[in-house]
């Protein structure tokens, strides 16, 4: 049994000791009890609709649906899911001392072209017998999804892999993230700075600073994940691959004058004499 919170052994070392390929480990869904998985599904749907609900209101809503839960359990499950309510908290704007502080660079910035700003975020993905985490990198101007990756833990490796895949397609002037440990880690920010990309970070607990990827998550979940209810990780991976192709190349976006993200992202620049 691999313990991602083991105090002495890394996931890599534990996989070596039990003869398990590390890539195979990360393709297995995370697990909780059946009741907790049901609660996490309900919390995820509620959070997707109302991201300003904290654990107290989540608890009240779950009780209203007939679940016998307390605040402690709901708070723990939200922690496992990596979510928190979007509203100011005392001292939440103060960055952790262990990481370098970056300002939020997008306030008042007018988006004028692709590859001006990219951003990334992680969302929880419910499954019938477990859960996964999904990270994506998106271009703000075109809404084009440049890369995505799945993992069953919230370590930063799958975020670095998504960044690597995105950078194979070009690079932005500014890269925006929240202050999650996956994105404040030196390995992540160093990769950006090595390419002379300016790093921008949201205020803590302010997911609306990264609004375009929050809209992406709503689309992914309501148009694909909640409908398909993927039974296995390979099915989830294959289904998301199909969905992101649809999202990028076939699905017209109202905010893009009913063009697709790909049509906007790869459009020839206008040359002014």
N, C-alpha and C positions, 0 to 999 in steps of 0.2 A: 504494500500500500504506500503510495507516494504522498508525503506530507509536505505541502507547499510552504507551511509555516515552521518547518523543522528548525530548531535553534542552531544546529551544528552542520547539517548536511544540505547542500544546495540541491535543487531539483535535478540538475545535471548529474551530480554524484549519486543520488538515490537511484536514478534510472540506470546508471552504470552498474550499481551493486545488484540490482534485480534483473539485469539483462534486458531492459526495456529501452527501445529506441526512443530518444527524447521527442522526436517529431511525432511518434505514435502517441506518446503521453499527452501531448497538447491537442490531439484530435479526439480525445475522450472528453465527454461533457463533464463539467463540474457536478457535484451531487449534494443533495440535501434530502431530508425526509419528504415523503409524498405530500404531506400537509404543508411543509414549508415551501415546496416547489409551487403548490397551488397558490399560496399566499404571495409568493414572489411574482407569479404571473399577474395576479390581481394588482399588486403594487406597481408593476411595470406598466400595465395599461392605464392605471390611475395617474402615474407620473407622466406618461406620454401626453395625456389630456390636460393635466393640471400640475405642471412642474413646480408650482409654488407651494404645494402641500408638503408640510413637514411630517415627521413621524407621528406627532400627536393627532393631526387631522387624518392621516392615513389610518391610524388605529381606530379612530372613531368611525370612519367609513367602512372599514373591514368588519367592525362590530355590527354596524347597521346592515351588513350583508349576511350576518348570522355566524361569523367566525368568532370563536372564543380566543381572543388574543390580548396581549398586554403591550404597553409601549416599549418595554425592553426588547421583546421579541421582534417587533416591527423595526425598531432602531437597528438591531443587529442585522436583520435581513437587508435593510437598505444599505448598511455598510458593506455587506457581501456583494451587493449589486453595484456598489460604487456610485450611489446617487445621494443627493441632498437637495433640500428645497432651495428654490431660487429666490432668495430675498436676503437683505443684509443681516448679518449676524454680528454680535459684538466681537471686535478684533479680527473679523474674517478678512479684512483687507490687508492685514499685515502678513507679509510673506514669511515662510519658515526660514529660520536662520541658516539652515543647512544648504540652501540653494541660492544661486545668484539671482538677483532681482532684475526683472525686465519690465519696462513700462508698457502700458496698453497704447498701441500706436494707431488704432483704427478710428478713434473718436473723431467724427467730422471729416474723415477721409472719403473723397469721392472716388468710386470705382470706375475706371475708364478703359481697362483692357485686361485680357487674360494674363495670368502669371504676375499680376500686381500683388495679390494677396492669396495665400493658401492658408487653410486652417485644418485642424485635426481634432478628433474627440473620440471617446470610447462610449459604447452603449451596451447595456445588458441584453442578452438574447435568451428568452425563455424557451425551453424544450420540454417535451412530455416527461422525460426521465432525467432531466438535468438542466444545465445552462451553459452558455458560452458568452464570451465578450467579443464585440466587434469594434475595430478601429477603422476609420476611413480618413483619407486626405482629400479635401475638396478645394476647388478654385472658386473664390468668392464671386468673381465677375461672371463666369460662365455657368457656375454650379456643377461643373464637370467633376466627377469622382475620379481622381487620378490613381488611387490605390486603396486597397482594403485588406485586412487580415483578421483571422479568428484566433482566439486563444481560450483556454479554460482557466487561466489565471490572469491576474492584473499586473503581472510583472511587465517590465518595459521592453522585452525582446520583440514582441510582435508589433509594437509601435515603431521600433527602430526598423524592422523589416518593411513595414508599410512606407516609412519615410524613404528608405533606400529605393523601393520600387517607384515611388513618385518622382524622385530626383533623376531617375533614368529617363524621364520624359521631359525634363527641363528643370527650371528652378524659379521660384518667386522672388520678388523684391522683399516681401515681408512674409513671415510665417507666424501665424497666431495660434496659441494654445491656451488651455486653462492652466492652473497651477498644480495639477496632479503630479504625483511623484514620477510618473512615467515620462512626463514632458519636461520636468525641471531637472531630471538627472543629467549629469554632465555629458554622458555619452550622447544624449539626444541634442542638447543645445550646442555641444562642440561640433556635431555633424553639420548643423546649420551655419554656425559661425565660420567653419572651415570653407564653406562655399560662399562666404560674404553675404549671407542672407540675414536680414534684420529680424530679430526675435521680438515678438509682441506677446504679452500674457494678459489674460482677463483678470479682473478683480476676483477674489475668492468668492465662490458661491454665486457668481453672476454668469450663468450659462447664456443669457441673452446677449452677452458681449460676443458670443460665437454663434449668432442667430441662424446663419445659413445652414450650418451642420445640424443644429437642433431641428430645423425644418426637414432636413434629409432623414433624420432618424424617424420622424413621424411618418414620412412617406414610406420608408422601408418597412416599418412595422405594420401600418394599416393596409398597405397595398401588397405585402408579401408575407412577412413572418407570422402575423396573427391569422392570416387566411390559410397558409400552407401547413402550419404546425409541424415542422420538419421533425421526423422521428429519430434521425441519426445525424452525426456531424458531417459525414460525406454528403448526405442529402441537403443539409443546410448550406454547405459550401457550394454545391452545384446550383442550388436554387438561387443563392445570392449572386453567383456569377451571372446567371441568366437575368436576374432583376437589374443588376447594375448596368448590364449591356442595354436593356430596355430603357432604363433611366437616362443613360448617357446619349444613346443614339436614336431612340424611337419615340420617347415620351415627350410631347410638346409641353413647355413650361409657360404658364401665363405670365410670369414675371420676366420672361425672355421674349415677349411678344409672340408667344406660341412657337418659338423655335426650340430645337433640342439643345442641350448643353454642348454636344459635340459640334453642332453647326456654329455656335457662338465661339467655342474655344479654339476651333481650328480655322475660323474665318480669316481670309487674307486681310491684313491691316490696310486701312484707308490711307492712301498717299495724297498729301495735300501739296500742290505745287506752290 
